[in-house]
Amino acid sequence: MEPEQVDVAVIGAGISGIAAAKFYLDVHPACKLAIVEKDQSVGGIWNSDRAFDSFYTQSPWGTWEYTDMPVPRPPDADMYNASFKAKYISQYLESFIVRCVHVGKRLRERIQCGFDVQRVTKEDGVWIISGRDQSGEHRELKSPKLIVASGLTSVLNMPSLPGQEKFQNLIVHQKDFGKSDVLASSAFKRVTVLGAAKSAADLVYDCVKAGKAVTWIHIDAILIGMRLLTKSWNGLDRKVLADGDFDGRGEVAMKNGFEKLKPHLPIIWQNQEAGFINRPDFWHAIAMNVQVIHEDVDGLEKGLIRLKDGLEIPADAILCGTGWVSSLNFFDHDQLAKFGLPQPIGTYPAEEAAMWRALEQDADRVVLDRFPILANAPKHYREPVTHTPYRLYNSIAPLQDDPIVFAGHVMIASYFHLAECQAIWATAYLDGNIKLPPLEERRKTVALFVAWCRRRYLSNGDRGHWLAFEQRTYTDRLFDQLGLSSHRRFWLWDSFVPISKKDLPRLRAEYINEYGQDAQPLAHEATTY
């Protein structure tokens, strides 16, 4: 098949990829833009194939939506504390890409699902995106501009379990849990869940409510992250302890090891991944029905999990809530280093590593000088560092100034609005509408952000992309560089209130007024929703 030639290629049809494509088309409605997506449906982690009953959004209804189109309010039965079931986001995104039209072409028509990108190269100033479609046929896309929105939750982190070939029963990741028959089938009576992030908690809860005998194994001491499964980001630590009541739920809970879920760090440090509790009976269901074990897996036998302390656990299925690994494996090591993307530490060029080590040591001194409290983090578990951090300018652009941007490669709660903010800056960058600082200044800026992340967010910060409490500061920086100010109000508001869906239409209009917009072809109407 001949390569397809486009003006802009987008890898990934999740929240960020859709937002980036949509704004670029707002500015360049007649351009030829294509989105390639590995899955069979859009939405990334929110796509319809991944949904299951206890999978909820992590922000309230009214905040998880693009500014052009609201999410209809779900039924009360599918909401809890304003969060709602993920299936409504799946439906919303499918509706959005159908209703988003530029020059008579729906965004849905520009998306090629089932396109698994395997390699990205560049020849004579043109990006070549190579992969295979769902039938296994080789496909190529060529474009002078590239938006990488492959996300942080695309590629499974499957644990290495010695003797896995002997187990013979089902082993499934959270990504594929919604398509499995674990809950419905009587063949799966005894279920073991691996992991300690929010995804593992969701799996545990659903299995308990389906009447399964559940064992919950925390791998590599990441149970610290569980302390963040509380009702509110702003809840006091004593509120978390009171809600969990980890030591006071009686003999059954103690026998089950429920106290092992007790928090170890103040909530402000965000040392591990977090999530909201979406069911009022969550803690009670876990305490009364789940065997909680904090031990590493030594190996598998037929229908059996053997732990390093010698304990053996019969299991009809192993469910892995073990997170994700980098989705950027279509770049080689040289490209990863050039663009400032995570790669195994051992593969990073020594000269580059020495340069960044010096810059980040200097930046660390700046961080501690400004925020001395960060020098005294409480005792905590620190995950081994195996990869370099993200080193993207503004968490979007490589320092080498190539016509490529990375959208959605940050961790933050309110993804829709952040995606729209990044889309504006990314479009300006690809169009050459940003006057970048000198390379050395950009390196220092990146090093300062990495040093801040490490001190502020501990294990999470080692990845160089954590923005739990910095959304307003971050988005202000993006728009200040573009000379946009319509989102500004007064200093106190600007210091604490994040960009909202009321701000973004004004910012988009201000951008187009400042930098222009391609004319609509006469035969077509303007963008509609």
C-alpha positions in Angstrom: 0.0 0.0 0.0 1.3 3.4 -0.9 2.1 5.8 2.0 -0.6 8.3 2.8 0.6 12.0 2.6 -0.9 14.4 5.1 -0.1 17.9 6.4 -0.2 16.8 10.1 -0.2 13.4 11.6 -1.4 12.7 15.2 -0.5 9.5 17.0 -3.3 8.6 19.5 -7.0 9.4 19.6 -7.4 9.9 23.4 -8.4 13.1 25.1 -5.2 14.9 24.2 -4.9 13.7 20.6 -8.5 14.7 19.9 -8.0 18.1 21.5 -4.8 18.7 19.6 -6.3 17.7 16.2 -9.4 19.8 16.8 -7.6 23.0 17.6 -5.1 22.6 14.8 -8.1 22.2 12.4 -9.8 25.3 14.0 -6.8 27.3 12.8 -6.2 25.3 9.6 -9.6 23.9 8.6 -8.6 22.9 5.1 -5.4 21.0 6.1 -5.1 17.3 5.6 -4.9 15.8 9.1 -4.9 12.2 10.1 -5.1 10.5 13.5 -3.8 6.9 13.9 -5.0 5.0 16.9 -3.9 1.5 18.1 -7.2 0.6 19.7 -10.5 -0.1 18.0 -12.2 2.8 19.6 -11.2 6.3 20.7 -10.6 7.7 24.2 -7.4 6.0 25.3 -7.9 4.7 28.9 -11.5 5.9 28.6 -12.4 3.9 25.5 -15.4 1.7 25.4 -13.4 -1.5 25.4 -11.8 -0.8 28.8 -15.0 0.1 30.7 -16.1 -1.9 33.8 -18.6 -1.2 36.5 -16.4 0.4 39.2 -14.3 2.4 36.7 -15.2 6.0 37.4 -13.9 9.4 36.4 -11.5 11.1 38.8 -12.9 14.6 38.5 -16.5 15.9 39.0 -19.1 16.0 36.3 -18.9 19.4 34.5 -15.1 19.4 34.5 -14.5 16.3 32.4 -15.5 17.7 29.0 -14.3 19.9 26.1 -15.4 23.5 26.3 -17.4 23.1 23.0 -19.7 20.4 24.1 -20.9 19.5 27.6 -21.2 16.0 28.9 -24.9 15.2 29.6 -25.5 14.5 33.3 -25.4 10.8 34.0 -28.2 9.2 36.1 -27.7 9.6 39.8 -27.2 5.8 40.2 -24.0 6.1 38.1 -22.6 9.0 40.0 -20.9 9.3 43.4 -19.5 12.6 44.9 -20.0 14.1 41.4 -17.7 11.5 39.8 -19.4 9.2 37.3 -18.9 6.0 35.4 -16.3 6.0 32.7 -18.7 4.6 30.1 -20.2 8.1 29.8 -16.8 9.6 28.8 -16.5 6.8 26.1 -19.9 7.8 24.7 -19.1 11.5 24.9 -15.9 11.2 23.0 -17.6 9.1 20.3 -20.3 11.8 20.0 -17.7 14.6 20.0 -15.7 13.3 17.1 -18.9 12.9 15.0 -20.2 16.4 15.8 -16.8 18.1 15.3 -16.7 19.0 11.6 -14.2 21.1 9.6 -14.9 21.9 5.9 -17.5 19.2 5.7 -15.4 16.4 7.2 -16.1 14.9 10.6 -13.2 14.4 12.9 -14.3 10.7 13.1 -13.5 10.4 9.4 -9.9 11.5 10.0 -9.2 8.7 12.6 -7.8 5.4 11.6 -8.4 2.9 14.4 -6.5 -0.3 14.6 -3.3 1.3 13.3 -0.5 0.1 15.6 2.5 2.4 15.1 5.8 0.4 15.2 8.4 2.9 14.1 8.7 6.7 13.5 11.6 8.0 11.4 12.4 11.2 9.6 13.7 11.6 6.1 14.3 14.9 4.3 12.2 16.8 6.8 9.3 14.4 6.6 8.1 12.2 9.4 7.4 8.6 8.4 4.9 6.7 10.7 5.1 3.0 10.0 2.9 0.4 11.5 0.3 -2.3 10.8 -3.4 -2.2 10.6 -5.8 -4.7 12.3 -5.4 -7.2 9.4 -1.6 -7.1 9.8 -1.0 -5.2 6.6 1.9 -2.7 6.6 0.8 0.9 6.6 2.8 4.2 6.3 1.8 7.8 6.9 4.0 10.7 5.8 3.8 14.2 7.3 6.0 17.3 7.8 4.4 17.8 11.3 3.8 15.3 14.0 1.8 15.4 17.2 2.5 12.4 19.5 -0.5 11.9 21.9 0.1 8.2 22.6 -0.5 8.9 26.3 0.7 7.5 29.6 -1.8 4.6 29.8 -1.5 2.8 26.5 1.1 0.1 27.0 0.6 -2.5 29.7 3.0 -3.0 32.6 2.6 -6.7 33.0 4.6 -8.1 36.0 7.3 -10.7 35.4 5.9 -13.8 37.1 8.3 -16.8 37.1 6.5 -20.0 36.1 3.8 -18.1 34.3 3.6 -20.8 31.7 2.7 -23.4 34.4 -0.2 -21.4 35.8 -2.6 -22.3 33.0 -5.4 -20.1 34.4 -6.3 -16.5 33.2 -3.9 -13.6 33.7 -5.4 -10.3 32.6 -4.4 -6.6 32.9 -6.9 -4.0 34.0 -6.9 -2.7 30.4 -8.6 -5.9 29.2 -10.6 -6.6 32.3 -13.8 -5.1 30.9 -13.8 -7.4 28.0 -13.2 -10.6 30.1 -15.9 -12.7 31.7 -14.2 -12.9 35.1 -17.2 -11.3 36.9 -19.9 -13.2 35.1 -18.3 -16.7 34.9 -18.6 -19.2 37.7 -15.2 -20.6 36.5 -13.5 -17.8 38.4 -14.3 -18.3 42.0 -10.9 -17.3 43.5 -9.3 -14.2 42.2 -6.0 -12.6 43.1 -5.3 -8.9 42.3 -1.8 -7.6 41.9 -0.9 -3.9 42.4 -1.7 -1.0 44.7 -2.8 1.8 42.4 -6.4 3.0 41.9 -6.8 0.5 39.0 -6.1 -2.4 41.4 -8.6 -1.0 43.9 -11.3 -0.9 41.3 -10.6 -4.5 40.3 -10.8 -5.7 43.9 -14.0 -3.9 44.6 -15.8 -5.3 41.5 -14.7 -8.8 42.2 -15.9 -8.6 45.8 -19.3 -7.3 44.7 -19.5 -10.2 42.2 -19.1 -12.7 45.1 -15.5 -13.7 44.3 -13.0 -14.8 46.9 -10.4 -12.1 46.6 -6.8 -11.8 47.6 -5.1 -8.5 47.1 -1.3 -8.6 46.8 0.8 -5.4 46.9 3.9 -5.7 44.8 7.2 -3.9 45.7 5.7 -2.0 48.7 3.7 0.5 46.6 0.8 0.2 49.0 1.7 3.7 50.1 -0.3 4.9 47.2 -3.5 3.5 48.6 -3.6 6.2 51.3 -4.8 8.6 48.6 -8.0 6.7 47.9 -10.1 9.3 49.7 -13.1 11.4 49.0 -11.4 14.7 48.4 -8.1 16.0 47.3 -8.3 18.6 50.0 -9.4 16.3 52.8 -7.2 16.4 55.9 -5.1 13.4 56.7 -7.1 12.7 59.8 -10.2 12.6 57.7 -8.5 9.9 55.5 -7.7 7.9 58.7 -11.3 8.3 60.0 -12.9 7.2 56.7 -10.7 4.1 56.4 -10.8 3.3 60.1 -7.9 0.9 59.4 -7.4 -0.3 63.0 -11.0 -0.3 64.2 -13.1 -2.5 61.9 -13.0 -5.6 64.1 -11.5 -9.0 64.2 -12.4 -10.0 60.6 -10.7 -6.9 59.2 -7.6 -7.6 61.3 -7.5 -11.2 60.2 -7.7 -10.1 56.6 -4.8 -7.7 57.0 -6.8 -4.6 56.3 -4.6 -2.4 58.5 -1.8 -2.8 55.8 -3.7 -0.2 53.8 -3.1 2.4 56.5 -1.5 5.6 55.1 2.2 6.3 55.7 2.6 9.8 54.3 0.8 13.1 54.4 -1.5 13.5 51.4 0.3 16.6 50.2 3.4 14.7 49.0 1.7 12.6 46.3 4.4 10.0 46.5 2.3 7.4 44.6 -0.6 7.5 42.2 -3.9 8.6 43.6 -7.6 8.2 43.0 -11.0 9.0 44.4 -13.2 6.4 46.1 -16.3 6.0 44.0 -18.5 3.8 46.2 -19.8 4.5 49.7 -19.2 1.0 50.9 -15.7 0.7 49.5 -13.7 0.4 52.7 -16.2 -1.8 54.4 -16.3 -4.2 51.4 -12.5 -4.5 51.4 -12.1 -4.9 55.1 -14.7 -7.6 55.5 -14.1 -9.6 52.3 -10.5 -9.2 51.0 -7.3 -10.9 52.2 -4.7 -8.1 52.0 -1.1 -9.3 51.6 2.1 -7.3 51.4 4.6 -9.7 49.9 6.3 -10.3 46.5 5.4 -13.1 44.2 8.1 -15.8 44.1 6.6 -17.9 41.3 3.5 -19.6 39.8 2.5 -23.2 39.7 -0.7 -24.7 38.2 -3.6 -22.7 39.6 -1.3 -21.5 42.4 0.6 -18.3 43.4 3.7 -18.9 45.6 4.9 -15.9 47.6 8.5 -15.3 48.8 7.5 -15.9 52.4 6.3 -19.4 51.4 2.6 -18.7 51.4 0.7 -20.4 48.6 -2.5 -18.9 47.2 -4.9 -20.8 44.9 -6.2 -18.7 42.1 -8.5 -19.2 39.1 -7.5 -15.8 37.7 -4.8 -13.2 38.3 -5.8 -9.6 37.6 -3.0 -7.1 37.2 -3.7 -3.5 38.3 0.0 -2.9 37.8 0.0 0.3 35.7 1.7 1.2 32.5 5.0 1.6 30.7 6.1 4.1 28.1 4.1 4.3 25.0 7.0 5.7 23.0 8.7 2.5 22.0 8.3 3.4 18.3 11.3 5.7 18.8 14.8 4.3 18.9 17.2 5.1 21.8 18.9 7.9 19.8 15.5 9.6 19.1 14.5 9.2 22.8 17.6 11.0 23.9 17.4 13.7 21.2 13.7 14.5 22.0 14.1 14.4 25.9 11.9 11.3 26.4 12.3 8.6 29.0 14.6 5.7 28.2 16.5 3.1 30.3 19.3 4.8 32.1 21.9 2.4 30.8 21.1 3.4 27.2 21.5 7.1 27.7 24.6 8.8 26.1 27.2 9.4 28.8 28.0 12.9 27.7 24.4 13.9 27.7 23.9 12.3 31.1 26.8 14.2 32.6 25.4 17.5 31.2 22.0 16.9 32.7 23.4 15.7 36.0 25.2 19.0 36.4 22.2 21.1 35.3 19.9 19.3 37.6 22.2 19.6 40.6 22.4 23.3 40.1 18.6 23.4 39.7 18.1 21.4 42.9 20.0 24.0 44.8 17.7 26.7 43.4 14.6 24.6 44.4 15.9 24.1 48.0 16.9 27.8 48.3 13.3 28.8 47.4 11.5 26.0 49.2 13.7 24.7 52.1 10.8 22.6 53.4 11.4 20.3 50.5 14.8 19.3 51.9 13.0 17.4 54.7 10.6 15.1 53.1 9.1 12.5 55.5 10.4 9.0 55.5 9.0 7.2 52.4 9.4 4.4 50.0 11.2 5.4 46.8 10.8 3.3 43.8 14.0 2.3 42.0 14.8 4.8 39.2 15.3 2.8 36.0 14.6 5.5 33.3 15.6 9.0 32.6 12.8 11.6 33.2 10.9 13.5 30.6 13.0 16.5 29.5 10.5 18.3 27.2 10.3 22.1 27.1 7.0 23.0 28.7 6.3 19.2 28.8 5.5 19.5 25.1 8.4 20.3 22.8 11.8 18.7 22.3 14.8 20.9 22.9 16.1 20.2 19.4 13.3 22.3 17.8 11.9 19.7 15.5 8.4 20.0 14.0 7.1 17.5 16.6 5.2 18.0 19.8 4.1 15.6 22.6 0.5 16.1 23.9 -0.8 14.6 27.1 2.5 13.3 28.5 2.0 14.9 31.9 0.1 13.6 35.0 -2.7 15.9 36.2 -6.3 15.5 37.4 -8.2 17.8 35.0 -7.1 16.3 31.7 -9.7 17.8 29.3 -8.9 21.5 30.0 -5.1 20.8 30.2 -5.4 19.1 26.8 -7.0 22.1 25.3 -4.4 24.4 26.7 -1.6 22.2 25.4 -3.3 22.1 22.0 -3.1 25.9 21.6 0.5 26.1 22.5 1.4 23.0 20.4 -0.3 24.6 17.3 1.6 27.8 17.9 4.8 25.9 18.1 4.2 23.9 15.0 3.3 27.0 13.1 6.4 28.9 14.2 4.5 31.4 16.3 6.6 31.1 19.4 9.9 32.8 19.9 11.8 30.2 21.9 14.5 31.2 24.4 18.1 30.2 23.6 18.8 26.5 24.0 20.9 26.8 27.2 18.0 28.8 28.8 15.5 26.1 27.8 17.8 23.4 29.2 17.9 25.2 32.5 14.2 25.6 32.5 13.7 21.8 31.9 16.3 21.0 34.6 14.5 23.2 37.1 11.2 21.5 36.5 12.8 18.0 36.8 14.5 19.1 40.1 11.2 20.5 41.4 9.3 17.3 40.5 11.8 15.1 42.3 11.7 17.2 45.5 8.0 17.9 45.5 6.5 14.6 44.4 9.2 12.0 45.4 8.8 8.8 43.5 6.3 10.3 41.1 8.5 13.3 40.6 11.4 11.1 39.4 9.5 10.7 36.1 9.7 14.5 35.4 6.0 14.9 34.4 4.0 15.3 37.6 1.7 18.4 37.8 -0.7 17.5 40.6 -0.9 21.0 42.0 0.7 23.2 39.4 -1.9 23.3 36.6 -2.5 27.1 36.9 1.2 27.9 37.0 1.8 25.7 34.1 -1.0 26.9 31.8 -0.2 30.6 32.7 3.3 29.9 31.4 2.0 28.5 28.1 -0.3 31.5 27.5 2.2 34.1 28.7 4.7 32.9 26.0 1.9 33.4 23.4 1.1 36.8 24.7 -2.5 35.8 25.6 -4.2 37.3 28.7 -7.9 36.9 28.4 -7.9 34.3 31.1 -6.5 36.7 33.7 -8.7 38.3 36.3 -7.0 39.5 39.5 -3.9 38.3 41.3 -5.6 36.2 44.0 -7.8 34.4 41.4 -4.9 33.9 39.0 -2.8 32.4 41.8 -5.2 29.6 42.8 -8.0 29.0 40.4 -7.2 26.7 37.4 -8.1 27.5 33.8 -11.8 26.7 33.3 -14.2 26.0 30.5 -15.3 29.6 30.6 -11.7 30.8 29.9 -10.9 28.6 27.0 -13.3 30.0 24.4 -11.9 33.4 25.0 -8.3 32.2 24.8 -9.0 30.4 21.5 -10.6 33.5 20.1 -7.7 35.7 21.3 -5.2 33.3 19.7 -6.9 33.4 16.3 -7.2 37.2 16.5 -3.5 37.5 17.3 -2.1 34.9 15.0 -4.7 34.4 12.3 -6.7 31.6 10.8 -6.8 30.0 7.4 -9.7 31.0 5.3 -12.6 28.5 5.0 -13.0 27.1 1.5 -16.0 28.7 -0.1 -17.9 25.4 -0.6 -17.9 24.6 3.1 -19.4 26.0 6.3 -17.4 26.8 9.4 -16.7 24.3 12.2 -19.8 22.9 13.8 -20.6 20.9 16.9 
